[in-house]
């Protein structure tokens, strides 16, 4: 009897020891795998739901009324849900977002505080729903204007944002020295000051350390050369700010500069910005990872269409303006994320008028 008890006690002790060893070994193995794994980053312009063309052309209040009708037709909640599902499926380590718009309304411009659509909160809620939560690293608010309409005011708050996958919280991924900044050069468009900005962060991921930057540069405006000059000044400042960084650098975002110029690009974003950044020693990642593939990212549809209710029209992209640049670290691949919407006449046909881009970097 005692021999039997001794046997079972020894067997139980061995089982406990094996479980303890597994609990100790598995995190260590996971950390090693994380150290050896590639870094996966996504950039996505979420699309505000308008290019504000009606406001620019007609002013207030009629242009504001049309803009409000346009964004109400823009299927913003549905687009946020499908984009969140795509991100949850792809599981990028970092997500750089542009046009993460907050739309608010109210009786007057000074009281326009009622949230109509908060694209950032919608996306975070969707990611939680699909059980792939992300943390907000930084939000860069660049424009905040409110204008009167016929029945009330509409407030437009434009933001950039940087997210990190929640499952990579320290020690798997550590982010420090996070800064959100506004460029010195801003566009004065018919008395309206239009700023742009960038977010920078120092990323430690396993045995890797790199500087990450995301931005949304000023868009050229046909017939208004000052806009292109502002974009050039912003790109120049960004290069200058990063000149003393001693670790690899990855830049991502909507640069509003066509990288297909070498293939005969002639769109509205035909600027020298890509060449300027490359001349500072950065590689344009898509071109390196996909030689011979122009990879246009914009526009998947056109906005500000008239007459109502046809505010949106499908279109074929012809510019590559959603870009990655790297210095001191090589990309092993890059691909696009395009999520279609169920057809509905007069509404967006994809989750954004920009394709998302994912790049993978391996030390």
C-alpha positions in Angstrom: 0.0 0.0 0.0 2.8 2.4 1.0 4.6 1.5 -2.2 1.5 2.4 -4.2 1.2 5.8 -2.5 4.8 6.5 -3.0 4.5 5.7 -6.7 1.5 8.0 -7.2 3.2 10.8 -5.2 6.3 10.6 -7.3 4.2 10.6 -10.5 2.2 13.7 -9.3 5.5 15.5 -8.4 6.9 14.7 -11.8 3.7 16.0 -13.5 3.9 19.3 -11.5 7.6 19.7 -12.3 6.8 19.3 -16.1 4.0 21.9 -15.9 6.3 24.3 -14.1 9.1 23.8 -16.6 6.7 24.4 -19.5 5.3 27.6 -17.9 8.9 28.9 -17.5 10.0 27.8 -21.0 7.1 28.9 -23.1 7.4 32.7 -22.4 11.1 32.5 -23.0 10.5 30.7 -26.3 7.9 33.3 -27.2 10.3 36.1 -26.5 12.9 34.5 -28.7 10.4 34.1 -31.5 9.5 37.8 -31.0 13.2 38.7 -31.2 13.6 36.8 -34.5 10.3 37.9 -36.1 9.9 40.6 -38.7 8.3 43.9 -37.9 5.0 44.4 -39.6 3.7 48.0 -40.1 0.5 49.3 -41.8 -0.3 52.8 -43.0 -3.9 53.8 -43.9 -5.6 57.0 -44.8 -9.1 56.4 -43.3 -10.8 59.1 -45.5 -12.7 61.9 -43.8 -15.7 61.3 -46.1 -15.1 64.5 -48.1 -12.4 66.6 -49.7 -14.2 69.8 -48.5 -14.6 70.8 -52.1 -18.2 72.1 -51.5 -17.0 74.3 -48.7 -14.1 75.7 -50.8 -16.3 76.3 -53.8 -19.5 77.6 -52.1 -18.4 78.7 -48.6 -20.9 78.8 -45.8 -23.7 77.9 -45.3 -24.5 76.1 -48.6 -21.1 74.4 -48.9 -21.4 73.3 -45.3 -24.9 71.8 -45.9 -23.6 69.8 -48.9 -20.6 68.6 -46.9 -22.8 67.4 -44.0 -25.0 65.6 -46.5 -21.9 64.1 -48.1 -20.4 62.7 -44.9 -23.8 61.4 -43.8 -23.8 59.4 -47.1 -20.2 58.3 -46.6 -20.9 55.1 -44.6 -18.3 56.1 -42.0 -19.4 53.5 -39.3 -19.5 50.7 -41.8 -16.1 51.7 -43.2 -14.6 51.8 -39.7 -16.0 48.3 -39.0 -14.6 46.7 -42.1 -11.3 48.4 -41.7 -11.0 47.2 -38.2 -11.8 43.6 -39.3 -9.0 43.9 -42.0 -6.5 45.1 -39.4 -7.5 42.4 -37.0 -6.9 39.8 -39.7 -3.6 41.3 -40.8 -2.3 41.9 -37.2 0.3 44.6 -38.0 2.5 45.5 -35.0 2.1 49.2 -35.6 -0.7 51.1 -37.5 -0.2 54.6 -38.8 -3.4 56.4 -39.6 -4.3 59.6 -41.4 -7.6 61.5 -41.7 -8.8 60.0 -38.5 -11.5 62.5 -38.5 -13.8 63.7 -35.6 -17.0 65.2 -36.9 -19.1 67.2 -34.5 -22.2 69.4 -34.8 -24.0 72.0 -32.8 -26.2 75.1 -33.0 -23.2 77.5 -33.6 -19.5 77.0 -34.4 -18.7 77.8 -30.8 -21.1 75.1 -29.5 -20.4 72.4 -32.1 -19.5 69.7 -29.5 -22.0 66.9 -30.3 -20.1 64.0 -31.7 -21.4 62.8 -35.0 -18.6 60.4 -36.0 -15.3 59.7 -34.2 -13.4 57.5 -36.6 -10.7 56.7 -34.0 -13.1 55.5 -31.4 -15.1 53.6 -33.9 -12.0 51.8 -35.1 -10.8 50.9 -31.6 -14.3 49.6 -30.7 -14.3 47.4 -33.8 -10.8 46.1 -33.0 -12.0 45.1 -29.6 -15.1 43.5 -31.1 -12.8 41.3 -33.3 -10.7 40.5 -30.2 -7.5 42.2 -31.5 -7.3 45.3 -29.4 -4.8 48.1 -30.2 -3.5 50.8 -27.9 -3.2 54.5 -29.0 0.4 55.6 -28.9 -0.2 59.1 -30.0 -2.8 61.4 -31.7 -1.7 64.4 -33.8 -4.5 67.0 -34.2 -3.7 69.1 -37.2 -6.9 70.9 -38.1 -9.9 71.9 -36.0 -12.5 74.2 -37.7 -16.2 74.8 -37.3 -18.4 76.5 -39.9 -22.1 77.5 -39.9 -24.7 75.7 -42.0 -28.3 76.4 -42.6 -29.6 74.4 -39.6 -26.5 74.4 -37.4 -22.7 74.2 -37.5 -20.4 71.4 -38.5 -17.0 71.0 -36.9 -14.1 69.2 -38.6 -11.2 67.9 -36.6 -8.5 66.2 -38.6 -6.0 63.9 -36.9 -3.1 61.5 -37.5 -2.7 58.6 -35.1 -0.3 55.8 -34.2 -1.6 52.5 -32.8 0.3 49.5 -31.4 -1.0 46.0 -31.1 -2.1 45.5 -27.5 -0.7 41.9 -27.3 2.8 43.4 -27.8 2.7 45.5 -24.7 6.1 45.6 -22.8 8.3 43.7 -22.7 7.5 42.5 -26.2 7.4 46.0 -27.6 8.5 49.2 -25.8 7.8 52.6 -27.2 9.5 55.7 -25.8 10.2 59.4 -26.8 6.9 59.8 -28.5 6.4 63.3 -30.0 3.4 64.8 -31.9 4.4 67.9 -33.8 3.1 70.5 -36.3 5.2 71.5 -39.3 6.5 75.1 -39.4 5.2 75.5 -43.0 1.4 75.8 -43.2 -0.8 76.6 -46.1 -2.7 79.9 -46.1 -5.6 79.0 -48.4 -7.9 81.9 -49.0 -7.4 83.1 -45.4 -7.8 79.6 -43.9 -4.6 78.3 -42.3 -4.1 74.6 -43.0 -1.4 72.9 -40.9 0.1 69.4 -41.2 2.0 67.3 -38.7 3.9 64.2 -37.8 4.4 61.7 -35.0 7.7 60.2 -34.1 8.5 57.4 -31.7 11.5 55.3 -30.6 10.6 51.6 -31.0 12.3 48.8 -29.1 11.1 45.4 -30.3 13.0 42.4 -29.0 16.6 42.9 -30.2 15.7 45.7 -32.6 15.6 49.5 -32.1 14.4 51.9 -34.7 12.8 55.3 -35.1 9.3 55.4 -36.5 7.7 58.4 -38.1 4.3 58.8 -39.6 3.0 61.9 -41.4 0.4 63.4 -43.7 2.0 66.1 -45.8 0.2 69.0 -47.4 -1.6 68.1 -50.6 -0.9 70.1 -53.8 -3.8 72.3 -54.9 -4.2 72.8 -58.7 -3.6 76.4 -59.6 -2.1 77.2 -56.2 1.7 76.6 -56.4 2.1 77.7 -52.8 0.7 74.4 -51.7 3.4 72.4 -53.4 6.0 74.7 -51.9 4.6 74.0 -48.4 4.8 70.3 -49.0 8.5 70.6 -50.0 9.2 72.7 -46.9 7.5 70.1 -44.7 9.5 67.2 -46.2 12.7 69.2 -45.8 11.9 69.9 -42.2 11.2 66.2 -41.6 14.5 65.2 -43.1 16.3 67.8 -41.0 14.6 66.7 -37.8 15.9 63.1 -38.4 19.4 64.0 -39.5 21.0 63.0 -36.2 19.1 59.8 -35.5 21.7 57.0 -35.1 19.4 54.0 -35.4 17.4 52.8 -38.4 14.5 55.0 -39.5 11.1 54.0 -41.0 8.7 56.6 -42.3 5.1 55.9 -43.3 2.1 57.8 -44.2 0.2 59.8 -46.9 2.9 61.9 -48.4 0.6 63.4 -51.1 3.6 62.9 -53.5 3.3 60.5 -56.4 6.1 57.9 -56.3 5.2 56.7 -59.9 6.8 59.7 -61.5 9.5 57.5 -63.0 6.7 55.6 -64.9 5.2 58.8 -66.3 2.9 59.9 -63.5 1.1 63.1 -64.3 -1.5 63.4 -61.5 -2.1 66.3 -59.2 0.5 65.0 -56.7 3.3 65.3 -59.2 5.9 66.8 -56.8 9.6 66.4 -56.1 9.1 65.2 -52.6 9.8 61.5 -53.2 13.1 62.4 -54.9 13.9 64.8 -52.1 13.5 62.1 -49.4 15.5 59.6 -51.5 18.3 62.1 -51.9 18.6 62.1 -48.1 19.5 58.4 -48.2 16.0 56.9 -47.7 14.7 54.0 -49.9 11.1 54.1 -51.1 10.0 50.7 -49.9 7.4 49.8 -52.4 9.7 50.3 -55.4 12.4 48.2 -53.7 10.0 45.4 -52.7 7.9 45.4 -55.9 10.1 46.4 -58.8 8.2 47.0 -61.9 4.8 47.2 -60.1 3.6 50.8 -60.0 1.3 50.0 -57.0 -1.1 53.0 -57.2 -2.9 53.7 -54.0 -5.2 56.6 -54.8 -8.0 57.4 -55.7 -10.2 54.3 -55.3 -13.2 56.6 -55.6 -13.9 60.3 -56.1 -15.6 62.6 -53.5 -17.5 65.9 -53.7 -19.5 64.8 -56.7 -22.6 66.7 -57.7 -25.6 66.7 -57.9 -26.8 65.0 -54.8 -27.2 62.3 -53.7 -24.3 61.1 -55.9 -21.5 62.3 -53.8 -19.1 59.5 -54.6 -18.0 57.9 -57.8 -15.8 54.7 -58.3 -12.5 55.4 -59.9 -9.2 53.6 -60.8 -6.2 54.7 -58.7 -3.3 56.1 -60.7 -1.0 57.6 -58.0 1.2 55.9 -55.3 1.1 58.5 -52.5 0.7 56.2 -49.5 4.4 55.4 -48.9 7.1 53.8 -46.7 10.6 55.1 -46.6 13.4 53.3 -44.8 17.0 54.1 -43.9 19.3 51.6 -42.2 16.8 48.8 -42.3 15.5 46.7 -45.3 12.0 45.8 -46.2 11.4 42.1 -47.1 8.0 42.7 -48.5 5.2 45.2 -49.1 1.6 44.8 -50.1 -1.7 46.6 -50.3 -4.9 46.3 -48.3 -8.1 47.2 -50.2 -11.4 46.4 -48.6 -14.5 46.7 -50.8 -17.9 47.8 -49.5 -21.2 46.2 -50.6 -22.4 48.3 -53.5 -24.6 51.2 -52.8 -25.1 53.9 -55.4 -23.8 57.3 -54.5 -21.6 56.0 -51.6 -18.0 54.9 -51.2 -17.1 51.6 -52.8 -14.2 50.8 -50.5 -13.4 51.5 -46.9 -11.2 54.4 -48.0 -10.3 56.3 -51.1 -6.7 55.2 -50.3 -5.4 51.7 -50.3 -3.8 50.6 -47.1 -0.1 49.5 -47.4 1.7 47.0 -45.2 5.5 46.7 -45.2 7.5 44.0 -43.4 11.0 44.8 -42.1 13.6 42.2 -41.1 16.8 43.2 -39.3 
